[in-house]
Amino acid sequence: MITIGVVAKIFIPAVLAFWVGIAFTPILTNYLYKHEMWKKKAGKITSDGKEASIFNELHKEREVGIPRMGGIVIWLSSALTIIGIWLISKLWPTELTTKMDFLSRDQTWIPFFALIFGSLIGLIDDYLEVKNRNQNGGLPLKNRLAVVITIGLLSGLWFFLKLDISGINLPGWGILQMGWLFIPFFALVTLAIYSGGVIDGLDGLAGGVFAIIFSAYTIIAFSLGQYNLASFSAMLSGSILAFLWFNIPPARFYMSETGTMGLTVALSIVAFMTDSLGGGFGILVLPIIAMPLVATSLSNIIQLFSKKFRGKKVFLIAPIHHHFEALGWPAYKVTMRFWVMGIIFALIGVILALIW
């Protein structure tokens, strides 16, 4: 039975995370600008080692002078919120404070750990990038991919051994059992979602898209009675909106890897949590709800294969949001149209998850 207490359990963490993020962002901003935490040389290098000339021309004035590491707002405000509520429930245990606690072994331990661990690795990458004088000076891509795969394998192992989950839910079929292959499948999904981190690059784009996606999974988790997970997803939406408050054009900082890595690995785990574990279809609707991430990743893959096997490009520049920029669309128009499409696909995904 849905009560006012259940609704409050979901909305209060979101509101708290938002205001915590708003409160400490000025402190973070002052630190980032004081220590010049931005790239020292504008531009990017393509996967084949050449200058990304179109991108560099479009972003030559924004690549330097705008700090990275804005994703700290998201994971730090989330960590303060979830740990703060947990501490209150332990130090002042009442019926209300106990019900508000949503840090639980069966629903939120894994996504919270993945969020923090992925974000800290991303923070290291960002720090190296702003301290190195060359282009693409962060952690090598293979190292970041290794971290993501490791998180996926460990999470899949936890699901398999501790939660006794070895398959995904299919409508009209039931659970498609995979046995031990569920573990590498988990890692593959995590890696695929992480590749969507390339959506960061325009003011407000990544923040808006991720806020929409986690809001959709809040509804799905709520419908399945996974109230702790719904609180976690809602909290992330609130913290992302706090980041977005300062990231809309002109952006005060960029989300960068410390935001995108933590969010994407947490998202994949939330999707698995709302699948066979909760009796839902969280994995099947993931490509729909996360369509902006999927489209961004596919545009990169298509571009790479086309250049390798056809010797020419499909897009003026990949990922696809920069292609629209190259066509002459203002950056704010690209961002807002991605938001609109994100909302449409999130609604489709939520509706399918509810009716299946």
C-alpha positions in Angstrom: 0.0 0.0 0.0 1.3 3.4 -1.0 1.3 5.8 1.9 2.4 9.4 2.4 5.4 8.1 4.2 6.5 6.1 1.1 6.1 9.1 -1.1 8.1 11.2 1.3 10.8 8.6 1.4 11.3 9.1 -2.3 10.9 12.8 -2.7 12.7 14.0 0.4 16.1 12.6 -0.6 15.7 14.2 -4.1 15.0 17.6 -2.5 17.8 17.2 0.0 20.3 16.2 -2.6 19.3 19.2 -4.8 19.7 21.7 -2.0 22.9 20.2 -0.7 24.3 20.4 -4.2 23.2 24.0 -4.6 24.7 24.9 -1.2 28.2 23.7 -1.7 28.6 24.4 -5.5 29.8 28.0 -4.9 32.6 26.6 -2.7 33.5 24.1 -5.4 33.3 26.6 -8.1 35.7 29.0 -6.3 38.2 26.2 -5.8 38.0 25.0 -9.5 38.6 28.5 -10.8 41.2 29.4 -8.3 43.3 26.4 -9.2 42.5 26.6 -12.9 41.1 23.1 -13.2 40.6 23.3 -16.9 42.4 21.9 -19.9 45.6 23.8 -20.6 45.5 23.1 -24.4 42.3 23.3 -26.4 41.3 20.5 -28.8 41.0 16.8 -29.1 42.7 14.0 -30.9 40.7 11.4 -32.9 41.1 7.7 -32.3 43.5 7.5 -35.3 45.8 10.1 -33.8 44.8 13.0 -36.0 43.5 16.4 -35.0 39.7 16.6 -34.5 39.7 19.7 -36.7 36.0 20.4 -36.8 35.5 19.9 -33.1 38.5 22.0 -32.3 37.2 24.8 -34.4 33.7 24.6 -32.8 35.1 24.5 -29.2 38.4 26.3 -29.3 37.2 29.0 -27.0 35.3 26.8 -24.5 37.8 24.0 -24.1 40.0 26.2 -21.9 38.9 28.6 -19.2 35.9 26.5 -18.1 36.7 24.0 -15.3 36.1 20.3 -15.4 35.1 18.1 -12.5 31.6 19.6 -12.1 30.4 16.0 -11.6 31.6 16.3 -8.1 28.4 18.2 -7.3 26.4 15.1 -8.3 28.2 12.3 -6.4 29.2 14.3 -3.3 25.7 15.7 -2.7 24.3 12.2 -3.2 26.8 10.7 -0.8 26.1 13.4 1.8 22.4 12.8 1.5 22.3 9.0 1.6 24.9 8.8 4.4 23.4 11.7 6.3 19.9 10.1 6.4 21.5 6.8 7.4 23.4 8.4 10.2 20.3 10.2 11.5 18.4 6.9 11.5 21.2 5.3 13.6 21.8 8.2 16.0 18.2 9.1 16.5 16.2 6.0 15.8 12.5 6.7 15.5 9.8 5.2 13.3 10.2 8.2 10.9 14.0 8.2 10.7 14.1 4.4 10.3 11.6 4.5 7.4 13.5 7.3 5.7 16.8 5.3 5.6 17.2 3.8 2.1 20.8 2.5 2.3 20.0 -1.2 2.1 22.0 -4.3 1.2 19.4 -5.7 -1.2 18.8 -2.6 -3.3 21.2 0.3 -2.9 24.6 -0.9 -1.6 25.8 -1.9 -5.1 24.7 1.1 -7.1 25.9 3.5 -4.4 29.3 1.8 -4.3 29.6 1.8 -8.1 28.6 5.5 -8.2 31.3 6.5 -5.8 34.0 4.2 -7.1 33.4 5.1 -10.7 33.3 8.8 -9.9 36.6 8.7 -8.0 38.3 7.0 -10.9 36.8 9.6 -13.2 38.1 12.3 -10.8 41.6 10.9 -11.2 41.2 11.0 -15.0 40.0 14.6 -14.9 42.8 15.7 -12.6 45.4 14.2 -14.9 43.8 15.9 -17.9 43.8 19.4 -16.4 47.4 19.0 -15.1 48.9 17.6 -18.3 49.7 20.1 -21.0 49.0 17.9 -23.9 45.6 17.0 -25.5 43.8 13.9 -24.2 46.1 13.9 -21.2 43.9 11.8 -18.8 43.9 8.1 -18.1 44.3 6.0 -21.2 40.9 4.8 -22.5 41.9 1.1 -22.0 42.5 1.8 -18.3 39.1 3.4 -17.9 37.4 0.6 -19.8 39.2 -1.9 -17.6 37.8 -0.2 -14.5 34.2 -0.2 -15.9 34.5 -3.9 -16.9 35.8 -4.7 -13.4 32.8 -3.0 -11.8 30.5 -4.8 -14.2 32.0 -8.2 -13.4 32.0 -7.7 -9.7 28.4 -6.4 -9.7 27.4 -9.4 -11.9 29.1 -11.8 -9.5 27.3 -10.2 -6.6 23.9 -10.6 -8.3 24.8 -14.2 -9.3 26.2 -15.4 -6.0 24.5 -13.2 -3.3 21.2 -12.4 -4.9 20.8 -15.6 -6.9 20.1 -13.8 -10.2 21.1 -15.4 -13.4 18.8 -14.1 -16.1 16.7 -11.2 -17.4 13.0 -10.9 -17.7 11.2 -11.1 -21.1 7.5 -10.3 -21.6 5.5 -13.4 -22.3 8.5 -15.6 -21.6 9.5 -15.1 -18.0 13.1 -15.2 -17.0 15.7 -16.0 -19.7 18.2 -18.0 -17.7 21.9 -17.5 -18.6 23.7 -19.3 -15.9 27.2 -18.1 -15.3 27.1 -16.2 -18.6 24.9 -13.7 -16.8 28.2 -12.3 -15.2 29.9 -11.3 -18.5 26.5 -10.1 -19.9 26.3 -7.8 -16.9 29.7 -6.5 -17.6 28.9 -6.0 -21.3 25.8 -4.0 -20.5 27.8 -1.8 -18.1 30.4 -1.2 -20.7 27.8 -0.3 -23.3 26.1 2.2 -21.0 29.5 3.7 -20.1 30.3 4.4 -23.7 27.3 6.8 -23.5 29.5 9.0 -21.4 30.6 10.7 -24.6 27.3 12.6 -24.5 29.1 15.2 -22.2 30.3 18.0 -24.4 27.6 20.7 -24.7 26.3 23.0 -21.9 23.4 21.2 -20.1 23.3 18.2 -22.4 24.5 15.4 -20.2 22.9 16.8 -17.0 19.4 17.0 -18.6 19.7 13.6 -20.2 20.8 11.8 -17.1 18.2 13.6 -14.9 15.5 12.3 -17.3 16.8 8.7 -17.3 17.1 8.4 -13.5 13.6 10.0 -13.1 12.2 7.2 -15.4 13.9 4.5 -13.3 12.5 6.2 -10.2 9.0 5.5 -11.5 9.8 2.0 -12.5 11.4 1.1 -9.2 8.4 2.7 -7.4 5.9 0.7 -9.4 7.8 -2.5 -8.5 7.7 -1.7 -4.7 11.5 -1.2 -4.7 11.1 2.0 -2.6 14.8 2.2 -1.5 15.9 2.0 -5.1 13.3 4.5 -6.1 14.7 6.8 -3.4 18.2 6.3 -4.7 17.2 7.1 -8.3 15.2 10.1 -7.2 18.2 11.3 -5.1 20.4 11.1 -8.2 17.9 13.1 -10.2 17.9 15.8 -7.5 21.7 16.0 -7.4 21.9 16.1 -11.2 19.4 18.9 -11.3 21.6 20.8 -8.8 24.5 20.3 -11.2 22.3 21.4 -14.1 21.4 24.6 -12.4 25.0 25.7 -12.8 25.6 23.9 -16.1 22.9 25.4 -18.3 24.4 27.9 -20.9 26.8 29.5 -20.2 28.1 26.6 -18.1 30.0 27.3 -15.0 31.8 24.0 -15.3 31.6 20.7 -17.1 30.4 17.3 -15.7 33.4 15.5 -17.2 34.5 12.0 -16.4 34.0 12.2 -12.6 30.3 12.6 -13.4 29.7 10.4 -16.5 31.6 7.3 -15.3 29.9 7.1 -11.9 26.4 7.8 -13.4 26.7 5.3 -16.2 27.9 2.4 -14.1 25.2 3.2 -11.5 22.6 3.3 -14.2 23.4 -0.1 -15.5 23.1 -1.6 -12.0 19.8 0.2 -11.3 18.5 -1.2 -14.6 19.5 -4.8 -13.5 17.9 -4.1 -10.1 14.6 -3.3 -11.7 14.7 -6.5 -13.9 14.2 -10.1 -12.7 15.3 -9.1 -9.1 12.2 -6.8 -8.8 10.0 -8.7 -11.3 10.3 -6.0 -13.9 11.8 -5.4 -17.3 14.5 -2.8 -16.5 17.1 -4.2 -18.9 14.7 -4.6 -21.9 13.6 -0.9 -21.6 17.1 0.4 -20.9 18.0 1.0 -24.6 14.7 2.9 -25.0 14.9 5.0 -21.8 18.6 5.7 -22.5 18.2 6.3 -26.2 20.2 9.5 -26.2 23.1 7.6 -24.8 22.6 4.7 -27.2 22.4 7.1 -30.2 25.5 8.9 -29.1 27.5 5.7 -28.8 26.2 4.3 -32.1 27.2 7.5 -33.9 30.7 7.0 -32.7 30.8 3.3 -33.7 29.3 4.0 -37.1 31.8 6.8 -37.7 34.8 4.6 -36.7 33.7 1.6 -38.9 32.9 3.8 -41.9 36.3 5.5 -41.7 38.0 2.2 -41.4 36.2 0.2 -44.0 34.8 2.8 -46.4 37.5 5.4 -46.1 35.0 8.2 -45.5 32.8 9.6 -42.7 29.0 9.3 -42.2 28.8 12.3 -39.9 30.6 15.6 -40.2 31.9 14.9 -36.7 31.0 12.3 -34.1 29.3 11.9 -31.6 26.1 13.0 -33.2 25.4 16.1 -31.1 28.6 17.7 -32.5 27.4 16.7 -36.0 24.3 18.9 -35.5 26.6 21.7 -34.3 28.7 21.4 -37.4 25.5 21.7 -39.5 25.0 25.1 -37.9 22.6 24.3 -35.1 23.2 26.5 -32.0 24.5 24.4 -29.1 21.4 25.3 -26.9 19.1 24.1 -29.7 20.9 20.7 -29.9 20.8 20.4 -26.1 17.1 21.2 -25.8 16.1 18.9 -28.7 18.1 16.1 -27.0 16.1 16.8 -23.8 12.8 16.6 -25.7 13.8 13.3 -27.4 15.0 12.0 -24.0 11.6 12.7 -22.4 9.8 11.1 -25.3 11.8 7.9 -25.1 11.8 7.8 -21.3 8.0 8.0 -21.4 7.8 5.1 -23.9 10.2 3.0 -21.8 8.3 3.6 -18.6 4.9 2.8 -20.3 6.3 -0.4 -21.7 7.8 -1.4 -18.3 4.4 -0.8 -16.6 2.2 -2.6 -19.1 4.4 -5.7 -19.8 
